[in-house]
Amino acid sequence: MVNIIKSLDNSQEQIIKNILDLHSSNGIIDIDLTYSKGQFYKSGLVPQPVIKFDLEPQTVDTIKCSSESTPYMSSTMNTIMFDPPFVIAGKTYKDNVDGSSKNAKRFGAYENYEQLKNHYYNTLKECHRLLKDNGILIFKLQNTVSSGKQHWTHFFVMKSAMELGYYVKDEFVLHNKSKLTSFGGKWTTQQHAMKHHSYFLVLKKSSNKVNYNIQ
């Protein structure tokens, strides 16, 4: 019986394995730009990346490096992983009282949405430079709410990727069973649906296959 790969799962490791099985030429991640503690690879379902980068290395074999500027030659990588922060938390979130800014303190955060967009866009450019033709970037992201405003980050990333020369090859949705939140503490009035999902976009260095312009 054929094992059908579905777009929805509650295991990020399974999603990454599915992406590698479907879209990677050799099933190996050449560079993880945001390795952190290597949560994607703990169970062994997904092989460890060949090169581990992070702006703030958490393991002895991780190289300190910005995802926006790497030391490798152009057109040398088949598969790249990028899992950046998605929270907007201002400048002083690390000093906030215990119980607040949980996601920001655990995973990192941006001062404002412009800073997030600049980081994402510059990394998309750098990955496009690094990838061989038909190589893929696996980009994990989540939409976010900041200052009462809904930010559709997945739209921004897909639009930017197409402008830079990627084909949005595939999309997977991770269903989060639980979520760190400050709701019920500092925040008591709900204005948007609480997000229990994030995305894994598969961006291929290739000409776009779909025309989204109105004729």
N, C-alpha and C positions, 0 to 999 in steps of 0.2 A: 504493500500500500504506500502510495506517495505521501510524504510528509509535507503538507501544505503550510507554507510560511504566511502568517497573518500579520496585519499591520498593528494589532493591539496586543500588548502583553503587560504583565505586572512585574517582570524581571528585566532589568536593564542589561544584565549579562546575556540573557537569551536574545534580546533584541540585537545587541551587537554581534553575537554569533550569527544570527539570521542575516544581518547585513553583510557580514564577511562571506557567508556561504553563497549569497545571491550576487554580490556586486564586487567583491575583491578578487583580483587576479590570482593571488596566492594565499589568501586567508590569513595574512599577517598585517598588523598595524606597524608601519615603519616608524612613525613618531606619534606619541601622545603629548600634545602641547601643554596639557594641564593635568599632569599625572597625579599630583597630590599624594595620597597614601595608596593609590592603586586599587580603589574599590571595585573597578570594573573587572579585575583579574583575580580576585581573591579565591574564587572557587576552582579556578583552572579551566572553566568552560571556554574562556577567551584567552588565547596565548598572550603572554607579556609582550608589550611593544618592544621593538628593537631599540628605540631611543626614547628616553623619558626626559621631558622638559617640565619645568614649572617656574613661575616667577618667585615662589617661595618654597624651595625643595623641602619635602618631608621625609625623604628616604636618602640613604647614602649614595645610591646609584642614579639619582635624579640630577640633571644638569640645570643650573640656574639660567633661565633664558626667557625672554619675552616672546609671546606668540606672534608679535608684530614684526619681529626681526630675528631671523635665525642664521646660523653660520654656514648653511649648506647650499650647494650649487643648485641652480634652477633645473627643473625637469628631471629630478632624481628620485622622487618618491611615488609609490603606488597608492598608499592608503595613509591618511592622517586622521587622528582623533582630536576633537576640540570640545571641551566641556567647561565653558566659562561661567562665572557667577551671573545671576540674572536679577539680583535684588538692588533696588535704589534705596540707599539708607542715609545719605547726607555725609557730612564730614566727621561727625563725632559719635557715630553709632557704637564704637568700641567702648565708649564711656557711659553708655546708657545703663540704666538699672538692670539688675538680674531679672530675667523673664521677658525682656523686650529685645527686639532685633535678633531673634534666635537664628534665623536663616543667614543673616548677614554675618554674625559672629562665627558661625560654623563654616560657611562656604566662601566668605568674602562678599564684597558689595562695591557698588559705584556711588560716587557722590551725587550724580544726576544722570538723566537719561542720555544726554548728549555724550557723556563720557562712555557710557555703555555702547552707543552706536559707533563712536570712533574706534573703540577697541575691536568690536566685532568686524567692522568694515576693513580696518587695517589688517586684521588677521585673515580675512577672506582673500585679500590681495596677496598676502605673503604665501598662503597655502596654494593659491593659483600659480604662483611663481615656482613653488617647490614641486608641484605635482607633474608627473609625466602626462602626456596626452591620454585621456580616458581613465586617469587615476581618480580616486574619490576622496572627498573630505566628509567624515562623519561628524556632524555638528549637532550636539545636544543643546537644547534651549527651552526656555519657558517664557510665556507671556507674563507680564507683570503689571501690577497697579501701583502707581506712585502719586501721592498728593491728590488722591481721588480720581486720577485719570487712568484710563485703560490704555496700555501700550501693547500693540499687536506686534511683538518682536519677530514672530515667525514670518509675518508679511514683510517686514523690513529686511530680514535676512534673505528671503527668497528673491525679493526685488533686487537687492544689491548683488546677490550671487549671479543672477541672469545678466545684469549690466556688466559684470566683470568677466563673463565668459564661461560661466558654469551652466550645465543642464541640471535642473532639479529632478534627479533620477527617481527618488523614492522618499517616502515619509512613513515613520513609525511613531506610534503613540504609546508612551509609558503611563500606565495607570498607577498612581501612588495610593497605596492603601491608607497611609496616614500622612499628616503634614504638620511641620512645625509652624506654629502661629502665635501671635500675640493677641488674637481676638479674644475678648472677654476680660482683658486687662486694660491696656491703654486704649484699644479700639473697641467700642461697644455698639457702633452703628454700622451695619453692613450695607454697602452700596453696590457691590459686584459679587458674582458667584465666586466662591472660594475655589481656586484651581487645584485639582487633584490629578493633573496630567501634565506631561511635558513631551517634547518632540525630539526625535532623532531624524534629522534631515540627511539624505544622501545626495551630496552635490558632486557632480561629475565634471571634470575638466573636458568639456566637449561643447560643440555648437548646440544651441537650444533646439529642441525637437518640436516645440509647440509655439505657435504664434498667438500671443494673448492680446494683440492689438485689434481694435474694431476696424473692419475694412470699410 
